[in-house]
């Protein structure tokens, strides 16, 4: 093709391993960019037609070029909580931590909260006592969240103000605290940009962020960044009612207001049951290690169903978060009921987590076009294969039903991947290790854990890219490497489809491009 017919590219990427997301394999290819878009993808021999005097050419050799990563389930506020205040990670003792807290408190007015993060009971040999904080900080809230987000070291002043106990440390329990943490708009702006830079280093060009109630702390910041052209990744967001009931009028306003290229409303997230590991997931059969008990946390399914129906009737989609097979069945029932009312005008509802689904309900999800939002890195939550809890709670004969991705694919369930960040930090290599090779952190078991239920590597990549774009209604704009689509691209240092299990977790991103702009370049330490 003559250069005069199309003009030269601003940037050309060349590699022996390009995964477009259209095919399941890689091939040598080039990707040409003009402005915010991909203008050509083809064989390396055709690249010269696009290279002019000012074209930036990336000769990437065997590096792996793929569409930009979309993390379909994150909590910016959760990540923010784990990085606000003083870092206690290296505090060797409780006394040393107290000294750091005193120093942190001295930097701000006496009425302001004192925040900290990163401490570990294992490092200190005991839980730190509340009375220590009460004595040193009698009149201002002090909140120090631990490394695994399971316990908040707080004084009584903080507990009274924010109405949660130290061992009730979920994001939902901390909702009142998060409202206060989001008041400093300039600080939140900087924290969000730091968050985006962290994600860019992991190849992320798009997220679906979960915000509580009306998300009023973050949205003004995102709007300002978008208006200034400074939003460095595509932000889709969903609302989770926590302190307030589901707000349909707000949802309708958001649906109309936020439909841009970089800031888009994606409906509601609704929590159903708890988690199977601690017996709060709702099960069809009693727990193997707790006879007669199907859940320790009853669920008001009727109230949730009314909320889902209300959202669906207004054309607003829902993500239902469920773990146990009984809760998953109820979630499928709810969405199936909405689909019957809508006929061919189905909304792209989703179910997230999906820890222990029944095979019958996986098939129903496929029949109803229900998107799955899975955490492909989930096996890494277990310290080791030996310490995995699945067989203990469900019985050895049933453990293969956990995280059965292959059954989802065979049932034509559209699978997307999220991290529940900060539960995990986005990692395509870690997801391949856990979801394709089916290995625990210790590299066991040999040959993989129920490998027959693993997700083929190419499907993992599609779940991170085009399937997430499809769920967010962006498949015509992004998610694959094709001419005319947005230049959202991630480049890894090695071929992810030809790397062994022992080496895959060493793979890392060397270049991330969002809408044609470099958001991370390892070679130049940019981003």
C-alpha positions as CSV (number, residue, x, y, z in Angstrom):
1,X,0.0,0.0,0.0
2,X,1.3,3.5,-0.9
3,X,2.2,5.6,2.1
4,X,0.5,8.5,0.5
5,X,-2.8,6.6,0.7
6,X,-2.8,6.2,4.4
7,X,0.0,8.4,5.8
8,X,2.8,7.1,8.0
9,X,2.2,5.7,11.5
10,X,3.1,7.5,14.6
11,X,4.3,4.3,16.1
12,X,5.0,0.8,14.9
13,X,5.4,-2.3,17.1
14,X,7.2,-5.3,15.6
15,X,7.4,-8.7,17.3
16,X,7.7,-12.4,16.5
17,X,4.9,-13.1,19.0
18,X,1.7,-11.0,18.5
19,X,-1.6,-12.2,20.0
20,X,-4.4,-10.3,18.4
21,X,-7.2,-11.9,20.5
22,X,-8.9,-13.0,17.3
23,X,-6.9,-16.2,16.9
24,X,-5.8,-18.5,19.7
25,X,-2.2,-18.5,18.6
26,X,0.6,-15.9,18.1
27,X,2.5,-15.0,14.9
28,X,5.1,-12.6,13.8
29,X,3.4,-9.3,13.0
30,X,3.5,-5.5,13.2
31,X,1.0,-3.2,14.8
32,X,0.8,0.4,13.5
33,X,-0.7,3.3,15.4
34,X,-1.9,6.7,14.4
35,X,-3.1,8.9,17.2
36,X,-5.4,7.0,19.5
37,X,-6.1,4.1,17.1
38,X,-4.6,1.0,15.5
39,X,-4.5,1.6,11.8
40,X,-2.9,-1.7,10.6
41,X,-1.9,-5.1,11.8
42,X,-0.1,-7.4,9.4
43,X,3.0,-9.4,8.5
44,X,6.3,-7.9,9.3
45,X,7.1,-7.5,5.6
46,X,4.3,-5.0,5.3
47,X,5.5,-2.8,8.1
48,X,7.8,-0.7,6.0
49,X,4.8,0.9,4.2
50,X,3.8,2.5,7.5
51,X,7.3,3.7,8.7
52,X,8.2,7.3,7.9
53,X,10.9,9.7,9.1
54,X,9.1,10.5,12.3
55,X,7.7,7.1,13.0
56,X,8.8,5.6,16.3
57,X,9.6,1.9,15.7
58,X,9.7,-0.6,18.6
59,X,11.7,-3.7,17.5
60,X,10.5,-6.1,20.2
61,X,12.0,-9.3,19.0
62,X,10.3,-12.2,20.9
63,X,8.4,-10.0,23.3
64,X,4.6,-10.7,23.5
65,X,2.2,-8.1,22.1
66,X,-1.4,-8.5,23.2
67,X,-4.5,-6.2,23.7
68,X,-4.4,-4.1,26.8
69,X,-5.6,-5.8,30.0
70,X,-9.0,-5.1,31.4
71,X,-9.5,-6.0,35.1
72,X,-13.2,-6.5,35.5
73,X,-13.4,-6.3,39.3
74,X,-11.3,-3.9,41.4
75,X,-11.7,-1.6,44.4
76,X,-9.7,1.6,44.2
77,X,-10.8,2.5,47.7
78,X,-9.5,-0.8,49.0
79,X,-6.1,-0.2,47.4
80,X,-6.1,3.3,48.7
81,X,-6.8,2.1,52.3
82,X,-3.7,-0.2,52.1
83,X,-1.5,2.8,51.1
84,X,-2.8,5.7,53.2
85,X,-0.6,7.0,56.1
86,X,2.5,5.4,57.6
87,X,3.9,2.1,56.3
88,X,4.4,-0.3,59.3
89,X,5.7,-3.1,57.1
90,X,9.2,-2.9,58.5
91,X,8.2,-2.0,62.1
92,X,9.9,-4.8,64.1
93,X,7.9,-4.3,67.3
94,X,4.7,-2.8,68.5
95,X,6.7,-0.1,70.3
96,X,8.4,0.8,67.1
97,X,5.0,1.0,65.3
98,X,3.7,3.3,68.1
99,X,6.7,5.6,67.6
100,X,6.0,5.8,63.8
101,X,2.4,6.5,64.6
102,X,3.4,9.4,66.9
103,X,5.6,10.8,64.1
104,X,2.8,10.5,61.6
105,X,0.4,12.2,64.0
106,X,2.8,15.1,64.5
107,X,2.6,16.0,60.8
108,X,-1.1,16.9,60.8
109,X,-3.7,18.9,62.8
110,X,-4.8,17.2,66.1
111,X,-8.3,16.6,64.9
112,X,-7.3,14.6,61.7
113,X,-7.3,10.8,61.5
114,X,-4.0,8.9,61.8
115,X,-3.7,6.1,59.2
116,X,-1.3,3.3,58.9
117,X,-0.9,-0.1,57.1
118,X,1.2,-3.1,56.5
119,X,1.8,-4.6,60.0
120,X,1.7,-8.3,60.7
121,X,0.7,-10.2,63.8
122,X,3.2,-12.9,62.7
123,X,6.0,-10.4,62.8
124,X,5.1,-9.0,66.2
125,X,4.1,-12.3,67.8
126,X,0.8,-10.9,69.0
127,X,-2.1,-8.6,68.1
128,X,-1.4,-5.1,69.2
129,X,-3.7,-3.9,72.0
130,X,-6.3,-1.1,71.7
131,X,-5.3,0.3,75.1
132,X,-1.9,1.4,73.7
133,X,-3.6,3.6,71.2
134,X,-6.2,4.9,73.7
135,X,-3.4,6.0,75.9
136,X,-1.3,7.8,73.3
137,X,-4.2,9.1,71.1
138,X,-7.2,9.6,73.4
139,X,-9.0,12.3,71.2
140,X,-8.4,11.5,67.5
141,X,-9.1,8.3,65.4
142,X,-6.2,6.0,64.7
143,X,-6.7,3.2,62.2
144,X,-3.9,0.8,61.2
145,X,-4.9,-2.0,58.8
146,X,-2.8,-5.1,58.8
147,X,-1.0,-6.6,55.8
148,X,-3.7,-9.2,54.9
149,X,-6.6,-6.8,55.4
150,X,-8.2,-8.9,58.2
151,X,-7.7,-6.7,61.2
152,X,-7.6,-3.0,62.0
153,X,-5.7,-1.9,65.0
154,X,-7.8,1.0,66.3
155,X,-8.4,3.1,69.4
156,X,-11.8,3.3,71.0
157,X,-12.3,6.8,69.5
158,X,-12.1,5.3,66.0
159,X,-14.4,2.4,66.8
160,X,-17.1,4.7,68.2
161,X,-16.9,7.1,65.2
162,X,-16.9,4.5,62.4
163,X,-19.0,1.8,64.0
164,X,-16.9,-1.3,63.2
165,X,-14.8,-3.6,65.3
166,X,-11.1,-4.4,64.7
167,X,-11.9,-7.9,63.4
168,X,-14.7,-6.6,61.1
169,X,-12.3,-5.2,58.5
170,X,-14.0,-5.8,55.2
171,X,-14.4,-2.8,52.8
172,X,-18.1,-2.8,53.5
173,X,-17.6,-2.7,57.2
174,X,-15.3,0.3,56.8
175,X,-17.7,2.2,54.5
176,X,-18.2,5.1,56.9
177,X,-14.4,5.4,57.3
178,X,-14.0,5.4,53.5
179,X,-16.4,8.3,53.2
180,X,-14.0,10.4,55.4
181,X,-10.9,9.1,53.6
182,X,-12.3,10.3,50.3
183,X,-12.8,13.9,51.5
184,X,-9.3,15.2,50.5
185,X,-9.8,15.5,46.8
186,X,-6.3,16.5,45.9
187,X,-4.9,13.5,47.9
188,X,-7.4,11.1,46.3
189,X,-6.4,12.4,42.9
190,X,-2.7,11.7,43.5
191,X,-3.5,8.3,45.0
192,X,-5.6,7.4,42.0
193,X,-2.9,8.4,39.6
194,X,-0.4,6.3,41.6
195,X,-2.9,3.4,41.4
196,X,-3.2,3.8,37.6
197,X,0.6,3.8,37.3
198,X,0.8,0.6,39.3
199,X,-1.8,-1.0,37.0
200,X,0.0,0.3,33.9
201,X,3.1,-1.6,35.0
202,X,0.9,-4.7,34.8
203,X,-0.4,-4.0,31.3
204,X,-3.8,-2.7,32.5
205,X,-5.5,-0.2,30.2
206,X,-9.0,-0.5,31.5
207,X,-10.8,-1.4,34.8
208,X,-14.2,-1.9,36.3
209,X,-14.1,-0.2,39.7
210,X,-16.6,-0.9,42.4
211,X,-17.7,2.1,44.4
212,X,-20.0,2.3,47.4
213,X,-23.4,4.0,47.2
214,X,-23.0,7.0,44.9
215,X,-19.2,6.8,44.6
216,X,-19.3,10.5,45.4
217,X,-15.7,10.6,46.7
218,X,-14.0,9.4,43.5
219,X,-16.3,10.4,40.6
220,X,-15.5,14.2,40.8
221,X,-11.8,13.4,40.7
222,X,-12.3,11.1,37.7
223,X,-14.5,13.7,35.9
224,X,-11.8,16.4,36.4
225,X,-9.1,14.0,35.0
226,X,-11.3,13.1,32.1
227,X,-12.1,16.7,31.3
228,X,-8.4,17.6,31.4
229,X,-7.4,14.6,29.2
230,X,-5.4,13.2,32.1
231,X,-7.3,10.0,32.9
232,X,-4.6,7.4,32.1
233,X,-6.8,4.3,31.8
234,X,-10.5,3.6,30.9
235,X,-12.6,3.5,34.1
236,X,-15.8,1.6,34.1
237,X,-17.6,1.7,37.5
238,X,-20.4,0.0,39.3
239,X,-22.2,1.0,42.4
240,X,-22.5,-1.2,45.5
241,X,-25.2,-0.1,48.0
242,X,-23.7,-0.3,51.5
243,X,-24.8,2.6,53.6
244,X,-27.8,3.4,51.5
245,X,-30.3,1.3,49.6
246,X,-30.0,0.7,45.9
247,X,-30.7,4.1,44.3
248,X,-32.4,3.7,40.9
249,X,-32.7,7.5,40.2
250,X,-29.0,7.9,40.7
251,X,-28.3,4.9,38.5
252,X,-30.4,6.4,35.7
253,X,-28.6,9.7,36.0
254,X,-25.2,7.9,35.9
255,X,-26.3,5.8,32.9
256,X,-27.0,8.9,30.9
257,X,-24.1,11.0,32.2
258,X,-21.2,8.5,32.1
259,X,-21.0,6.9,28.7
260,X,-17.7,8.2,27.5
261,X,-14.6,6.6,26.1
262,X,-12.8,6.8,29.4
263,X,-15.5,7.0,32.1
264,X,-18.5,4.8,31.9
265,X,-21.2,3.6,34.3
266,X,-21.7,-0.2,34.5
267,X,-24.6,-0.7,36.9
268,X,-24.8,-2.2,40.3
269,X,-22.9,-4.8,42.4
270,X,-25.0,-6.7,44.9
271,X,-23.5,-9.1,47.5
272,X,-25.4,-12.3,48.3
273,X,-23.6,-14.8,50.5
274,X,-20.2,-14.9,52.1
275,X,-17.3,-17.2,51.4
276,X,-17.1,-20.9,51.4
277,X,-13.7,-21.0,53.3
278,X,-15.3,-19.6,56.5
279,X,-18.7,-21.3,56.0
280,X,-20.6,-18.1,55.2
281,X,-21.1,-19.2,51.6
282,X,-24.6,-20.6,51.1
283,X,-24.4,-24.3,50.1
284,X,-26.9,-26.8,48.7
285,X,-25.5,-29.5,50.9
286,X,-24.1,-29.2,54.4
287,X,-20.4,-28.5,54.8
288,X,-18.2,-31.6,55.1
289,X,-16.5,-30.2,58.2
290,X,-19.6,-28.7,59.7
291,X,-22.4,-31.3,59.6
292,X,-25.9,-29.9,59.3
293,X,-24.8,-26.4,58.4
294,X,-25.3,-25.0,54.9
295,X,-24.3,-21.4,55.9
296,X,-23.5,-19.3,58.9
297,X,-24.7,-16.2,57.2
298,X,-28.4,-16.3,56.0
299,X,-29.2,-14.3,52.9
300,X,-32.3,-12.2,52.2
301,X,-32.8,-13.4,48.7
302,X,-36.2,-11.8,48.3
303,X,-34.8,-8.3,48.9
304,X,-31.9,-8.8,46.5
305,X,-34.2,-10.1,43.8
306,X,-36.4,-7.0,44.2
307,X,-33.3,-4.9,43.7
308,X,-32.2,-6.9,40.6
309,X,-35.7,-6.7,39.0
310,X,-35.8,-2.9,39.7
311,X,-32.4,-2.4,38.1
312,X,-33.2,-4.6,35.1
313,X,-36.6,-3.0,34.5
314,X,-34.7,0.3,34.0
315,X,-32.1,-1.2,31.7
316,X,-29.3,-1.2,34.3
317,X,-27.2,-4.3,34.6
318,X,-26.2,-6.0,37.8
319,X,-23.2,-8.0,39.0
320,X,-24.2,-10.5,41.7
321,X,-21.4,-11.6,44.0
322,X,-21.8,-15.2,45.1
323,X,-19.7,-18.1,46.3
324,X,-21.7,-21.2,47.4
325,X,-23.7,-23.3,45.0
326,X,-27.0,-22.4,46.7
327,X,-26.3,-18.7,46.3
328,X,-25.2,-19.2,42.7
329,X,-28.4,-21.0,41.9
330,X,-30.4,-18.2,43.4
331,X,-28.4,-15.6,41.4
332,X,-29.0,-17.5,38.1
333,X,-32.7,-17.7,39.0
334,X,-32.9,-14.0,39.4
335,X,-31.2,-13.2,36.1
336,X,-33.1,-15.9,34.3
337,X,-36.3,-14.3,35.5
338,X,-35.2,-10.9,34.2
339,X,-34.4,-12.5,30.9
340,X,-37.8,-14.0,30.6
341,X,-39.4,-10.6,31.0
342,X,-37.0,-9.0,28.5
343,X,-37.2,-11.6,25.7
344,X,-34.5,-10.9,23.2
345,X,-33.5,-7.6,24.8
346,X,-31.3,-9.1,27.5
347,X,-28.9,-7.0,29.6
348,X,-25.4,-8.2,30.1
349,X,-25.8,-9.1,33.8
350,X,-22.9,-10.9,35.5
351,X,-22.1,-13.2,38.4
352,X,-18.8,-12.7,40.2
353,X,-16.6,-15.0,42.3
354,X,-18.4,-18.2,41.5
355,X,-16.3,-20.3,43.9
356,X,-18.4,-23.5,44.0
357,X,-21.0,-23.7,41.2
358,X,-23.2,-26.6,40.5
359,X,-22.8,-28.0,36.9
360,X,-26.5,-27.5,36.2
361,X,-26.2,-23.8,37.0
362,X,-23.1,-23.4,34.8
363,X,-25.2,-24.7,31.9
364,X,-28.0,-22.3,32.8
365,X,-25.5,-19.4,32.9
366,X,-24.5,-20.3,29.3
367,X,-28.1,-20.6,28.2
368,X,-28.9,-17.1,29.7
369,X,-25.8,-15.4,28.4
370,X,-24.7,-14.5,32.0
371,X,-21.1,-13.2,32.2
372,X,-18.8,-14.8,34.7
373,X,-16.3,-12.6,36.6
374,X,-13.8,-15.0,38.0
375,X,-10.6,-14.4,40.0
376,X,-8.2,-16.5,38.0
377,X,-5.4,-16.0,40.5
378,X,-7.5,-17.5,43.3
379,X,-5.4,-20.6,44.0
380,X,-2.6,-18.3,45.1
381,X,-4.7,-17.3,48.0
382,X,-3.8,-20.6,49.6
383,X,-0.4,-20.8,51.2
384,X,0.3,-24.2,49.6
385,X,-1.4,-27.2,48.1
386,X,-1.2,-29.0,51.4
387,X,-3.0,-26.1,53.2
388,X,-5.8,-25.6,50.6
389,X,-9.2,-25.7,52.2
390,X,-11.5,-26.9,49.4
391,X,-11.5,-30.6,50.2
392,X,-12.0,-30.0,53.9
393,X,-15.2,-27.8,53.5
394,X,-16.8,-29.7,50.5
395,X,-15.4,-33.2,50.7
396,X,-12.6,-34.6,48.6
397,X,-15.1,-36.0,46.1
398,X,-16.5,-32.5,45.4
399,X,-13.3,-30.4,45.3
400,X,-13.1,-30.5,41.5
401,X,-16.2,-28.3,41.4
402,X,-14.2,-25.4,42.7
403,X,-13.1,-22.9,40.0
404,X,-14.2,-25.2,37.2
405,X,-13.4,-22.8,34.3
406,X,-13.4,-25.5,31.6
407,X,-17.0,-26.3,32.3
408,X,-17.9,-22.6,32.0
409,X,-16.2,-22.4,28.6
410,X,-17.8,-25.6,27.4
411,X,-21.2,-24.2,28.5
412,X,-20.5,-21.0,26.4
413,X,-20.4,-18.8,29.5
414,X,-18.6,-15.6,28.6
415,X,-15.7,-15.5,31.1
416,X,-14.1,-12.3,32.3
417,X,-11.3,-11.9,34.8
418,X,-11.0,-9.6,37.8
419,X,-8.9,-9.5,40.9
420,X,-11.1,-8.1,43.6
421,X,-8.0,-5.8,44.0
422,X,-6.6,-5.4,46.6
423,X,-7.3,-9.1,47.2
424,X,-4.8,-9.6,44.3
425,X,-2.8,-7.2,42.2
426,X,-3.5,-7.7,38.5
427,X,-1.2,-10.3,37.0
428,X,-1.7,-12.0,33.7
429,X,1.3,-14.3,34.4
430,X,0.0,-15.3,37.8
431,X,-3.4,-16.0,36.3
432,X,-1.9,-18.4,33.8
433,X,0.1,-20.1,36.5
434,X,-3.1,-20.6,38.7
435,X,-5.8,-21.0,36.1
436,X,-4.0,-22.8,33.2
437,X,-1.3,-24.7,35.0
438,X,-3.5,-25.0,38.1
439,X,-0.7,-24.8,40.6
440,X,-0.5,-23.5,44.1
441,X,2.2,-21.1,45.4
442,X,4.5,-24.1,46.3
443,X,4.4,-25.4,42.7
444,X,2.2,-28.4,43.6
445,X,0.6,-30.7,42.9
446,X,2.7,-32.1,40.1
447,X,0.8,-32.0,36.9
448,X,-1.7,-29.4,38.2
449,X,-4.7,-29.5,40.5
450,X,-7.7,-30.9,38.6
451,X,-6.0,-29.8,35.4
452,X,-9.1,-30.9,33.4
453,X,-10.9,-27.9,34.8
454,X,-8.2,-25.4,33.9
455,X,-8.6,-22.6,31.5
456,X,-6.6,-22.9,28.3
457,X,-4.0,-20.1,28.1
458,X,-5.5,-18.4,25.1
459,X,-8.9,-18.3,26.8
460,X,-7.2,-16.7,29.9
461,X,-5.9,-13.9,27.6
462,X,-9.3,-13.4,26.0
463,X,-10.9,-13.3,29.4
464,X,-8.5,-10.5,30.3
465,X,-9.2,-8.6,27.1
466,X,-12.0,-9.0,24.6
467,X,-14.5,-10.7,27.0
468,X,-14.1,-7.8,29.5
469,X,-14.5,-5.3,26.8
470,X,-17.7,-7.1,25.7
471,X,-19.1,-7.2,29.2
472,X,-18.6,-3.4,29.4
473,X,-20.1,-2.8,26.0
474,X,-16.7,-1.7,24.5
475,X,-16.0,-4.6,22.1
476,X,-16.3,-2.4,19.0
477,X,-13.7,-0.1,20.4
478,X,-11.1,-2.2,22.2
479,X,-10.3,-5.7,23.4
480,X,-8.5,-7.0,20.3
481,X,-5.7,-5.8,18.0
482,X,-7.5,-4.8,14.8
483,X,-7.4,-1.8,12.5
484,X,-9.9,0.8,13.7
485,X,-9.8,-0.2,17.3
486,X,-8.3,1.9,20.1
487,X,-4.6,1.5,20.6
488,X,-4.8,-0.3,24.0
489,X,-1.8,-2.6,24.1
490,X,0.3,-4.5,26.6
491,X,3.7,-6.0,25.8
492,X,5.3,-8.7,28.0
493,X,9.0,-9.7,28.0
494,X,8.3,-13.2,26.7
495,X,5.8,-15.3,24.8
496,X,3.1,-16.1,27.4
497,X,1.8,-18.9,25.3
498,X,5.2,-20.6,25.2
499,X,6.5,-20.3,28.7
500,X,6.8,-23.1,31.3
501,X,5.0,-23.1,34.6
502,X,8.3,-22.7,36.4
503,X,9.1,-19.5,34.5
504,X,5.6,-17.9,33.8
505,X,5.5,-16.0,37.0
506,X,8.7,-14.2,36.1
507,X,7.2,-12.7,33.0
508,X,6.6,-9.0,33.3
509,X,5.3,-6.0,31.2
510,X,7.8,-3.9,29.3
511,X,5.4,-1.6,27.6
512,X,1.8,-0.4,28.0
513,X,-0.1,1.9,25.7
514,X,-3.6,3.3,26.3
515,X,-5.3,5.1,23.5
516,X,-2.0,5.5,21.7
517,X,-0.2,7.0,24.7
518,X,2.6,5.2,26.5
519,X,1.5,4.8,30.1
520,X,4.4,2.5,31.1
521,X,7.8,1.9,29.4
522,X,10.2,-0.3,31.4
523,X,13.1,0.7,29.2
524,X,12.7,4.4,29.9
525,X,11.3,3.9,33.4
526,X,8.2,5.9,32.2
527,X,4.8,5.6,33.7
